[in-house]
Amino acid sequence: MMKMAFWLYFFLFLAFFDLHAQYPILTPFALSIGAAPVFIGWMMGIYALTHLPGNLIAGQGVDKHGSKGYMIFSLISAGIILLLQAQVTEPWQLLVLRSISGFVLAFLSPACLALLASLSKDPVGQGKLMAGHGVVHTLASVVSPAAGAFLVAQSGYAMTFQSLGWLLIVTGIIAIFMVHEPRPTGIRSTGAVLKNEHGPAVFQVIPFRYFLLPFAVSCSQGILFFELPLQLGGTEGIMHTGIHFSIISLGALVTLSMLFLSHYSPYLRTHLGILGLALSFFSLAALDTVPLAMSLFALGIAKGVVYPAMSSLFIDLSGGERLGTVFSLQSIAMSVGSFVGPIAAGAIHGSFSPYFAAFLLLMSVIILVPPARKKGLSLPPLPTPTNLR
């Protein structure tokens, strides 16, 4: 198990490094080719919107066919798109490529999370694996925003996108030989995504309100990714933007390194993490006396709590079954939030603080969703040739 986890974490690190290096770059790049702030909001939102069909396909496909093929497809395809992105000269071209990139990358998260969770049947062990996923994600995101900004400053946008594209392609090719997984046991020709004749539907076991949690968290992050580069000066402040995104990741690394947190209730951890996010956004919106770096570091600490906790929460709600479907639904909720966040921020930018809107949303979700679950149904496994006889 540990050998497989090591290789999976290694490939995830390279993939996340590549993806997070783009965060401080995209908004200044879009400004440099003539895009307006409202258009940038739509560009960031459409990326999340095109996640939805990919998430739906990934949910069924991962449960039936396993994770490896979807991981490889996602990495290599995203790398090719980045190579094309290096040639962009018009805003509409960037919009088209970002929408395609959103679709192909939608397969990566459900596939990786399902494969990681399948390496252990123990809830505490699964919690540690989810925390490890968060640590790898955060380690990559600590250095990658500043690295991406540095590459642009030294080599320009085109060379930066080409370098990141080839990194993804090479990572996907190496994964062909190094990622292994158990043979899937689900029926390939049938088997429902959300419901089968042997058990309840996913939404009967996992109440819909729980999907408000990933929606609200990703919506707030979409607002942050839109607003922070503009706050720090757009194209002129690209290096400052990269450094501040790295500060967020350093804060997340603090709590992700506290592996003992996986012993506590994922419901409580999720709600405390969201409360921390909300207070950090309130600080960004209203507390001018608090240094920006301190607010972002606190926001990162809260992120380090909430992301692995949410994954463990959905594993617990599902009973550890049909994880591809469960994580794809979680990713759909996050994709919708990532779509709404930057578009809403672009619409209210200049007239109302997007940070304060994020604060209100996060606090509302804490009120609407209980910090504990009632014991009840759990999802059955998909039918197999053995239990159909």
N, C-alpha and C positions, 0 to 999 in steps of 0.2 A: 504493500500500500504506500509506504513512504517514498519508494523509488518513483512510483507513478505520480505521486503528489509533487515530488521535487521537479520532475520534468514539466508537469503541467504548470506549476508556478513559474518556472523559467520562461516558458513560452508566453504565459500571461504577462510577465514582466515586460518582455520585448513588445508585445502588442499594446499594452497600456502606455508604455513609454512613448511609442509612436503616436498614439491617439491624443494623449495629453499634451504633447509638444505642440499640437495645433491650436489649443485653446487661446493662448495670447496672440496667435498669428492671424486667425480668420477674420476678426473684426477689422484690424488695421489693413489687412490685405483687401477686404471688400471696400473699405474707404479709399484705398489707393487706386482702385479701378472704377471709382465713381459711384459707388452704392450709397444710398441715403440710409439714415438710421432705421426708418420703418422697413426698408427693404432688407436690412441686415437682420432685423427681428424675424421677418418671414423666412429668410435663408436659414437661420438657426432652427426655426420652428418646423420647416418642411423636412429637415433632416430627421427630426423626431417623428413626424407624421408618417413618413415612409417606413419607419420601424414596424408599424402595426401589421402589415401583411407578412413581413418577415417573422415577427413574433408568433403569429398564428400558425405559419408553416412549421416553424421550429418546434412549437409545442407538440404537434402530432409526430413530426419526423424524429425528434430526439427520443420520444417514448418508444417508437417502433424500430428505429434503425440505429440508435446510438448517437453519440456526440461527435465522434472524430471527423466524419465527413463534413459536417456542418462547420466545424471549427476551421478546417483547412480551406473550404470554399470561401468562408467569410474573410480570412486573412489575405488570401491571394487576390481575391476580387477587390478588396479595399485598397490593396497596394497598387493594382493597375489603375484604379480611379485616381489615386494620388499622382501617379505619373501623368495622367491626362490633365489633372488640376494645375500642374506646373505650366501648362500652355494657355491657361485662361487669360483672356483680355477684356471680357465684358461681364457685367454682373449677372446677366441671365445664364451665361455658361456656368458660372459658379453655382447658381441655384440648381441647375439640372444635375450637375455632378454631385452636389451635396445630397440631393434627393435620392440618387442611386446609391450613394455611399450609405445613407441611412438604412436602405433596404438590406444591403448585403451584410452590414455589421449587426443587424438585428438578430442574426443567428448565433453570434459569438457568446453573449452573456448567458442565455438559457442553456446552451450546450456545455459551457464551462462549469456553471454552477451545478447542473445535473450530474456531470461526471465527477466533480469533487464530492458531492453529497453521497454518491454511490460507493465511495471508497470506505465508508464507515456506516454501520447500522446503529451505533450508539449515539444518543442525542448530544452528549457532551463532546464526543469525538467529532460529530458533524459540526457542532458549534465552533470547535477549534479549527476545523478545515475552513469554515466560512471566515473566521477571523484571519487565518493565514492568507486567504484570498484577498481580504481587505488590506493586510500588511503589504503584500506584493503590489497590489493596485496603488497603494499610497507611496511606497518606495519609488515606484516608477514616476508617480506624479510629483514627487518632491523635486526631482532634478529636471524632468522633461519640459515644464513650461519655460524655465530659465534657459535650458538648452535650446529649445525651439527659437526663443527670442534672440539668443546669441547667434544661431545659425543664420537667421534672417539678416541680422546686423552685419555679419561677415560675408555672406554669400548671396543674399537676396532671396526672394520668395520662391522663384522657380527651382533653384538648386536645393532649397530646403525641402520642398514638396517631393522632388525626385529622390532625395536621400531617404526620406521617411517612407516613400512608396516601396523602394527596393528593400528596406528593412522588413516591411510587412510581408513582401513576397518571399524573401528568403526564410523568414520565420515559418510561414505556411508550408514551404517545401520541406524543411527539416522536421516539422511536426508529422509529416506523412510517415516518417520512419521511427519516430520516437514516442508517439502517443499510442497507447494500447488501452483497450477497455474490454470488460466482459461482453460476451455475446448477448444481444438483446433477447429478452424472453417474450416480449409482446408479439401478438399476431401482426403480420405485416400487411395483410390484405384487408383486414377489418379493424375493429377496435376503435372506439369513439375517442374524440379529443376531450370533450367535456363530460361525457356520460357513457356508461355501458350498462348492459342489461343485468349485470351482477352487482351493481352498487349505485349509490347516489351520485348526482351531478356534483361537480366541483363547487358550484355556488351554493349547494345545499350544505356542504361541509364547511366551506370557507365563506362566511358572510361577506356580501359585497362591500360593506363598509370598511373591511380591512384593506381593501385595495385603494382606499383613499389615502392610506399612509404613504406608499411609494409614489402615488400621484402628487401629493403635496410636497414631499421632499424633492422630487425631481423638478417640479414646477419652480420651487424656490431656487434650485441650482441653475435652472435656465435663466431666471431673472438675474442671478449673480453673474453668469457668463456673459450676459448682454451688457449689464450696467457697469461692471468693474472696469473693462477696457476703456469705455467712454469716460468714466470718472477720472481715469489716470492719464487721459490725454490722447487716446486713439493711436494713430500712427507714430506720433512723436514720443509717446510714453510706452512703447512696446517693451522695452527692457524692464521698466517699472512694473508693467502688467505681469510679465513672466515671473518676476521675483515675488510679487504678492500672491500669485497662484501657488507658488512653491511654499509660501508661509502657511497657506491653508493646509497643504499636504503635510507639512511638518507637524501641525497641530493634530491632524488625524493620526499620524504615526504614533503619537504619544499614547493615545487610548487603544489603538490597534495592537500595540505591543503588550498591553495588559491582558494576556491570555486568560487570566483567572476570571475575567468578566464573563466568559462563556458559561460559568457555573451558575450565573444568576438568570432569572426569568427573562426570556427574549421579549416578552410583552412589556415588562417594566423598563428594560434597556431601551427598547424602541421609543417609548413615550418620553423617557428622560432625555434621550438624544434629540428628539424633535423639539422638546422644550428648550434645550440648549441652542438649537438652530434658530428658533424663534427669537430668543433673547439676543442672540448675536445680530440678527437682522434688525432688531429694534435699536441696537447700539449703532449699527451702520446708518440707520435712518434718522435718529433723533439725538444721539449723544455725541455731539461734536468734540467734547472734551476728551473722549476716549480715543487714543491713537488708532488709526486705520489698521495697522499691523496687529495690534492687540485684538481688535474685533475679529479680524480674519483668522487669527490663531485660535481664538475661542470657537469660532465656527468650525474650524477643522477638527478640534477636539470632539465636538458634537457629532460631526460626520463619522469619525472613527468609532463612535458608539453605535450610531443608528444603522449603518449599512450592513454589517454582519448580523446585527440583531434582527433586522427585517428578514434576512434570508433564513435564519434559524426559526423565526416566528412562522413563516410559511411552511417550513419543513414540519414543524410541530402541528400546525393546523391540518396538514394533509395526511399526517400519520406516516410520512416518509415514502408515500407511494405516488406514482405518476408525476415525478418531479419535473420532467420536461414540460408537461402541461402547466404545472403550478408555476414554475419559474417563467414560462412564456407569458402567462397572465400577469405576473408581477412586472415583467418587462413591458407589457402593453400599457399597464397603468403608468409606468415611468415614462414611456414614450409619449403618452398623451400629455403628461405633465410637462415634459421637456418641449412639447409643441406649444402648449398654452403659455408657458412662462415667458420666453423671449418675445413672443408676439404681443402679449399683454404689456410687457415692459416697454416695447417700442411704441405702443399706442399711448401710454400714459407718461412717457419720458418727457420731462420738462414741465409737466403740470401737476404731477403727484409722484411721491417717492416710490419707485418700484420696490425698494427695500422694505418700506412700511407695508406694502401690499403683501409681500412674502411673509412678514410677521403676522399679519391678520389671518392669512390662510393657514399657517402652521398652528396657530393657537386654536383656530376653529376645528381643525382635525383632531387635536388632542381632546377637545370637548366631545366630539361626535363619536370617537372610537374608544371603547373601554380598554384599560390597560391590563386586562386579563380575559381569558376565554372560559366558557362553560364547557365542561366535559360532555362530549356527545359523539357524533359520527366521526369516522375517519375513512379516508378513501381506500377502497380495495385495490389490489394490483390489477393491471390489465389481464384479461384471460389468456392463458397459455395452452398449448396443445395438451399438457398433462391434466390441467384441471377442467378441461372441456370434455374429457371422456366420461 
